[in-house]
Amino acid sequence: MTPDRDVASRFLIEHAHFDEDLSLWRAVAAERGGAVLDLGCAAGRVTLPLLEDGHEVWAVDADASMLAEVAHGAAALGTGAAQRLRTVLADMTGFRLGTRVRLAIAAMNTLQVLLEPADQLACLACVREHLEPEGGEFWFDVALPDMADIAGSLGLVRAEGHHRDDAGGRTLWHSAWFQDLDTVTGTAAFVHRVEEVADDGAVRQWHRHHLVHLFSAPELHHLLARAGLTVLQAFGDFAGSPLEPGAERQVYRCGVA
Ligand SMILES: C[S@@+](CC[C@H](N)C(=O)[O-])C[C@H]1O[C@@H](n2cnc3c(N)ncnc32)[C@H](O)[C@@H]1O
């Protein structure tokens, strides 16, 4: 993966509007205790709060610039956070930590970056190998796609909210749209547009292009079972609502089968 310093250095500010999952991950980590594996940690949106809570975190990502941001953030936290952080530059389809954890997390659509079934399966099997056999759990969330809706709305720009950054004297406005969809493979191309309006009126704009896999719930059940993981609970949001048609997300709690 080509390191992209701009994406890495701006990741936290560009995702600050999405924090509805953090209280769940913090609560689960507190309940499980012990070290946490944060898979596809990016710039530490989840890793840093967990370090703040006193956990040891194994932060895995294939992008060195992202891991540099996590390390920078951990150092800024103080209170020994940097000493509890283990950054691992690795592909999530084949990493080796040399330890097992009671909790692994793949937050905010991380698994969706794996487009090929073989890679998805390899990743899940690798997570399974790193879970403590007794009581180890894997939690993750991905989108719950409505394929017909996506296919019928290609190019349609959806407003995705905004975030005020007081410290930076700016407001970030988010919008997104699907550009393309392969209904056979479930691969979608989408664009996340960030418009940054500074308090002096200056406007800057970024377009982040992503290729993602859209998982159905039965597909995930199948992949998880093949990887030796079992679904303990499935939710439609981070507050514990049921996973049912119309839910926006799929949130899974998995154990070792
Ligand atoms: C959607 S972002 C992760 C978001 C993060 N988990 C969070 O909650 O803020 C996907 C991350 O996965 C990383 N990534 C993409 N492909 C990867 C791979 N094959 N192995 C490891 N990391 C990968 C990217 O560098 C990126 O940081």
The ligand as an SDF file (V2000), in Angstrom:
LIG
                    3D

 27 29  0  0  0  0  0  0  0  0999 V2000
  -11.6850    2.3060    6.8040 C   0  0  0  0  0  0  0  0  0  0  0  0
  -10.0490    2.6320    7.2760 S   0  0  0  0  0  0  0  0  0  0  0  0
  -10.0090    2.1020    8.9460 C   0  0  0  0  0  0  0  0  0  0  0  0
  -10.7140    2.9190    9.9270 C   0  0  0  0  0  0  0  0  0  0  0  0
  -10.3650    2.6400   11.3510 C   0  0  0  0  0  0  0  0  0  0  0  0
  -10.5050    1.2450   11.6960 N   0  0  0  0  0  0  0  0  0  0  0  0
  -11.2580    3.4950   12.2160 C   0  0  0  0  0  0  0  0  0  0  0  0
  -12.1500    2.9480   12.8750 O   0  0  0  0  0  0  0  0  0  0  0  0
  -11.0720    4.7110   12.2210 O   0  0  0  0  0  0  0  0  0  0  0  0
   -9.1780    1.3000    6.5520 C   0  0  0  0  0  0  0  0  0  0  0  0
   -7.7320    1.1730    7.0180 C   0  0  0  0  0  0  0  0  0  0  0  0
   -7.2640   -0.0970    6.5900 O   0  0  0  0  0  0  0  0  0  0  0  0
   -5.9400    0.0420    6.1010 C   0  0  0  0  0  0  0  0  0  0  0  0
   -5.7500   -1.0570    5.1440 N   0  0  0  0  0  0  0  0  0  0  0  0
   -6.2380   -1.1650    3.8750 C   0  0  0  0  0  0  0  0  0  0  0  0
   -5.8990   -2.3570    3.3640 N   0  0  0  0  0  0  0  0  0  0  0  0
   -5.1990   -3.0030    4.3250 C   0  0  0  0  0  0  0  0  0  0  0  0
   -4.5840   -4.2760    4.4120 C   0  0  0  0  0  0  0  0  0  0  0  0
   -4.6590   -5.1520    3.3910 N   0  0  0  0  0  0  0  0  0  0  0  0
   -3.9570   -4.6230    5.5510 N   0  0  0  0  0  0  0  0  0  0  0  0
   -3.8960   -3.7580    6.5990 C   0  0  0  0  0  0  0  0  0  0  0  0
   -4.4510   -2.5390    6.5810 N   0  0  0  0  0  0  0  0  0  0  0  0
   -5.0910   -2.1650    5.4580 C   0  0  0  0  0  0  0  0  0  0  0  0
   -5.8740    1.4240    5.4940 C   0  0  0  0  0  0  0  0  0  0  0  0
   -4.5360    1.8860    5.4870 O   0  0  0  0  0  0  0  0  0  0  0  0
   -6.7870    2.1980    6.4420 C   0  0  0  0  0  0  0  0  0  0  0  0
   -6.0500    2.7910    7.4670 O   0  0  0  0  0  0  0  0  0  0  0  0
  1  2  1  0
  2  3  1  0
  2 10  1  0
  3  4  1  0
  4  5  1  0
  5  6  1  0
  5  7  1  0
  7  8  2  0
  7  9  1  0
 10 11  1  0
 11 12  1  0
 11 26  1  0
 12 13  1  0
 13 14  1  0
 13 24  1  0
 14 15  1  0
 14 23  1  0
 15 16  2  0
 16 17  1  0
 17 18  1  0
 17 23  2  0
 18 19  1  0
 18 20  2  0
 20 21  1  0
 21 22  2  0
 22 23  1  0
 24 25  1  0
 24 26  1  0
 26 27  1  0
M  CHG  2   2   1   9  -1
M  END
$$$$
